Amino acid sequence: MVTGLYANGFYIPVQDPFAASRGNAFVATADRPSAVFYNPAGLTQLDSATVHVGVYGVRLGIDGETAIDGGSYQNKAEFIPLPQFYAAAPLNDRLSAGVGLNAPFGLRTDWGTSTPFRAVATETDLTYATAWGVLGYELSSDLSIGGGLALTYADGTLKQFLPPPNPPAEFGFEGDDYSTSWIASLLWQPGGRHSFGLTYRAKTELDLSGSAAAPGIGLAIPDAGLDLVTPDTLVAGYAFRPNEQWTLEANVEWVNWRRLKVPTLRQAPLPENPIPFNWESNFMYGFGVTYAPNETWAFNAGYIFIENSQPDLNFNPAIADADRHWLSAGVSYKAATWTVDLAYQYAFSDRTVLDPTPEFDAGDLVAGDYSSRFHGLMLSFNRSF
């Protein structure tokens, strides 16, 4: 019987280098095509059709020192490119429309097959892409609302070694699915110097259907599936512009990880296998500043604190969540109808797992110290027509 198979649930809220470089605090500004994701109500600020094309390269480095043998292990870190595309345009004096394509969840961890927790996780890969179609409508000179629909495609690959008393062999599941969700937002800008934003993104319910196998022992399951929910999020932001050169902004984002609960891996003819995520909902706090000395250049800096959502009782090295700090900086250059944005991010966390879950049948294998060091580079081009 296969036990303890988990999905990788990384949330990727950074979807524009300008926003990312200021601590992803952007929901109360949202004056670029990426408002399709951050706050569709902000699209009413665009004066002309604009296209955004960008890429986010992130390297996820995770080290683990396990208590059971005192050994040190590293995941196979590599830069993973994640593209972004947004296009938006005003339809009339009050109504604007936008479309987008990005990856708000996903990423990958690969610990190899020689760790003491290989019966818990070896490799996890979640490819996740969402297409957005949204509208923004100006109710008055200082208040806009927005919203729309999203279509998501997800493909998940999950691998681990069979736990004892099974023979030593790697078991893998792969499945995919499409699903829909929605987004709603508002933007209030009283007086010009103050701005408030609010965005809600609904949960996405997926039923990854595919197959599972353990080739080393000749096990093949042609019809397997895993139900998976990516959480709904609610973000509120405030921006203050003391003058034309400076913008200060803060965001608070709530991520409802409790939606994950206990997914079920279907693996007939074997019994269904419950997967106890039981994560806690968490908050993300972002702060950013922009200094724009002229119409050509803008310089950003920011900080994000992300609360841990994964209790010790449900810790899994495939995800290795923790209280995490993100530092960021970036620069924007505007020439005529073009804008180029570049951002860099560095994240770090350290965590000691003392009381891992007995659900693994080998929970003590994952106890130990885990640290992460992430590097992210983002580049985008915006063109107005």
Backbone hydrogen bonds, N-H to C=O, Kabsch-Sander energy under -0.5 kcal/mol:
donor,donor_aa,acceptor,acceptor_aa,energy
6,Y,4,G,-0.6
9,G,7,A,-0.6
10,F,106,G,-0.5
12,I,104,P,-3.4
15,Q,13,P,-0.8
20,A,16,D,-3.1
21,S,17,P,-2.3
22,R,19,A,-1.2
23,G,20,A,-1.3
24,N,19,A,-2.1
25,A,22,R,-1.2
26,F,24,N,-1.2
29,T,26,F,-1.7
30,A,26,F,-2.0
35,A,32,R,-2.3
36,V,33,P,-2.1
37,F,34,S,-1.7
38,Y,34,S,-2.3
39,N,35,A,-1.3
42,G,39,N,-2.2
43,L,40,P,-1.7
44,T,41,A,-1.4
45,Q,42,G,-2.0
46,L,43,L,-1.6
50,T,88,A,-2.9
51,V,383,R,-2.4
52,H,86,Y,-3.4
53,V,381,F,-2.3
54,G,84,Q,-2.5
55,V,379,L,-2.3
56,Y,82,L,-2.5
57,G,55,V,-0.5
57,G,377,L,-3.3
58,V,56,Y,-0.6
58,V,80,I,-1.7
59,R,375,H,-3.1
60,L,58,V,-0.5
60,L,78,E,-0.6
61,G,59,R,-0.8
61,G,373,R,-1.2
62,I,60,L,-0.6
63,D,371,S,-3.0
64,G,73,Y,-3.2
65,E,369,D,-3.1
66,T,64,G,-0.6
66,T,71,G,-1.7
67,A,367,A,-2.7
68,I,367,A,-0.5
70,G,66,T,-2.0
73,Y,64,G,-2.9
75,N,62,I,-2.1
76,K,110,D,-3.2
77,A,75,N,-1.7
80,I,58,V,-2.4
82,L,56,Y,-2.4
84,Q,54,G,-2.6
85,F,101,L,-1.9
86,Y,52,H,-2.4
87,A,99,V,-2.4
88,A,50,T,-2.4
89,A,97,A,-2.4
91,L,95,L,-3.3
92,N,95,L,-1.7
96,S,136,G,-2.7
97,A,89,A,-2.5
98,G,134,V,-2.3
99,V,87,A,-2.7
100,G,132,W,-1.8
101,L,85,F,-2.6
102,N,130,T,-2.2
106,G,10,F,-1.8
107,L,126,L,-0.9
109,T,124,T,-2.2
111,W,122,T,-3.2
112,G,122,T,-0.7
118,R,115,T,-1.3
120,V,117,F,-2.1
121,A,117,F,-2.0
122,T,159,K,-2.5
123,E,159,K,-1.1
124,T,109,T,-2.8
125,D,157,T,-2.7
126,L,107,L,-1.9
127,T,125,D,-0.6
127,T,155,D,-2.9
128,Y,126,L,-0.5
129,A,153,Y,-2.6
130,T,102,N,-3.1
131,A,151,L,-2.9
132,W,100,G,-2.7
133,G,149,L,-2.3
134,V,98,G,-2.8
135,L,147,G,-2.6
136,G,96,S,-2.6
137,Y,145,I,-3.3
138,E,94,R,-2.2
139,L,137,Y,-0.8
139,L,143,L,-1.6
140,S,143,L,-1.9
143,L,140,S,-0.6
144,S,187,L,-2.6
145,I,137,Y,-2.6
146,G,185,S,-2.4
147,G,135,L,-2.1
148,G,183,I,-2.2
149,L,133,G,-2.1
150,A,181,S,-2.2
151,L,131,A,-2.6
152,T,179,S,-3.3
153,Y,129,A,-2.8
154,A,177,D,-2.4
155,D,127,T,-2.7
156,G,175,G,-2.8
157,T,125,D,-2.8
158,L,173,F,-2.6
159,K,123,E,-2.8
160,Q,171,F,-2.3
161,F,118,R,-3.0
162,L,169,A,-2.9
166,N,163,P,-1.9
169,A,167,P,-0.9
171,F,160,Q,-4.0
172,G,213,A,-2.8
173,F,158,L,-2.6
174,E,211,S,-2.4
175,G,156,G,-1.9
176,D,209,S,-1.8
177,D,154,A,-1.9
179,S,152,T,-2.1
181,S,150,A,-1.9
183,I,148,G,-2.1
184,A,200,Y,-2.3
185,S,146,G,-2.6
186,L,198,L,-2.1
187,L,144,S,-2.6
188,W,196,F,-2.9
189,Q,142,D,-3.0
194,H,190,P,-0.9
195,S,239,A,-1.9
196,F,188,W,-3.2
197,G,237,G,-2.3
198,L,186,L,-2.0
199,T,235,V,-2.5
200,Y,184,A,-3.0
201,R,233,T,-2.6
202,A,182,W,-2.8
204,T,230,T,-2.2
206,L,204,T,-0.6
206,L,228,L,-3.2
208,L,226,L,-2.5
209,S,176,D,-2.1
209,S,207,D,-0.6
210,G,224,A,-3.1
211,S,174,E,-2.0
212,A,221,I,-2.6
213,A,172,G,-2.4
214,A,219,L,-2.6
217,I,214,A,-1.9
218,G,215,P,-0.9
219,L,214,A,-1.9
221,I,212,A,-3.6
224,A,210,G,-2.5
224,A,222,P,-0.5
225,G,266,R,-2.0
226,L,208,L,-2.3
227,D,264,T,-1.2
228,L,206,L,-2.8
230,T,204,T,-2.3
233,T,201,R,-2.2
234,L,254,W,-2.2
235,V,199,T,-2.7
236,A,252,V,-2.5
237,G,197,G,-2.5
238,Y,250,A,-2.3
239,A,195,S,-2.7
240,F,248,L,-3.2
241,R,193,R,-2.7
243,N,246,W,-0.7
247,T,290,T,-2.0
248,L,240,F,-2.8
249,E,288,G,-2.5
250,A,238,Y,-2.4
251,N,286,G,-2.8
252,V,236,A,-2.4
253,E,284,M,-2.8
254,W,234,L,-3.2
255,V,282,N,-2.6
256,N,232,D,-2.6
256,N,254,W,-0.5
257,W,255,V,-2.0
259,R,256,N,-1.8
260,L,257,W,-2.0
261,K,258,R,-0.6
265,L,273,N,-3.0
266,R,225,G,-3.4
266,R,264,T,-0.7
267,Q,265,L,-0.5
270,L,267,Q,-2.2
273,N,265,L,-2.8
275,I,263,P,-3.3
277,F,261,K,-1.2
277,F,275,I,-1.7
278,N,261,K,-2.2
280,E,309,S,-2.8
282,N,255,V,-1.9
284,M,253,E,-2.6
285,Y,305,F,-2.7
286,G,251,N,-2.3
286,G,284,M,-0.5
287,F,303,Y,-2.6
288,G,249,E,-2.6
289,V,301,A,-2.3
290,T,247,T,-2.5
291,Y,299,F,-2.8
292,A,245,Q,-3.1
292,A,290,T,-0.5
294,N,297,W,-0.8
298,A,332,S,-1.6
299,F,291,Y,-2.6
300,N,330,G,-2.6
301,A,289,V,-1.7
302,G,328,S,-2.1
303,Y,287,F,-2.4
304,I,326,W,-2.3
305,F,285,Y,-2.4
306,I,324,R,-2.8
307,E,283,F,-2.3
307,E,305,F,-0.5
314,N,311,P,-1.8
315,F,312,D,-1.7
319,I,316,N,-2.1
320,A,316,N,-3.0
324,R,306,I,-2.7
325,H,348,F,-2.3
326,W,304,I,-2.8
327,L,346,Y,-3.1
328,S,302,G,-2.1
329,A,344,Y,-1.9
330,G,300,N,-2.0
331,V,342,L,-2.3
332,S,298,A,-2.7
333,Y,340,V,-2.6
334,K,296,T,-2.5
335,A,338,W,-2.6
338,W,335,A,-2.7
339,T,382,N,-2.1
340,V,333,Y,-2.8
341,D,380,S,-2.1
342,L,331,V,-2.3
343,A,378,M,-2.3
344,Y,329,A,-2.6
345,Q,376,G,-2.6
346,Y,327,L,-2.6
347,A,374,F,-2.2
348,F,325,H,-2.0
349,S,372,S,-1.7
351,R,370,Y,-2.9
353,V,368,G,-3.4
354,L,352,T,-0.7
357,T,312,D,-0.7
360,F,357,T,-0.8
361,D,358,P,-1.9
365,L,362,A,-2.2
366,V,363,G,-1.6
367,A,364,D,-0.7
368,G,353,V,-1.6
369,D,65,E,-2.3
370,Y,351,R,-3.5
371,S,63,D,-2.4
372,S,349,S,-2.2
373,R,61,G,-2.7
374,F,347,A,-2.3
375,H,59,R,-1.9
376,G,345,Q,-2.4
377,L,57,G,-2.9
378,M,343,A,-2.3
379,L,55,V,-2.1
380,S,341,D,-2.0
381,F,53,V,-2.7
382,N,339,T,-2.9
383,R,51,V,-2.4
384,S,337,T,-2.3
385,F,49,A,-2.8
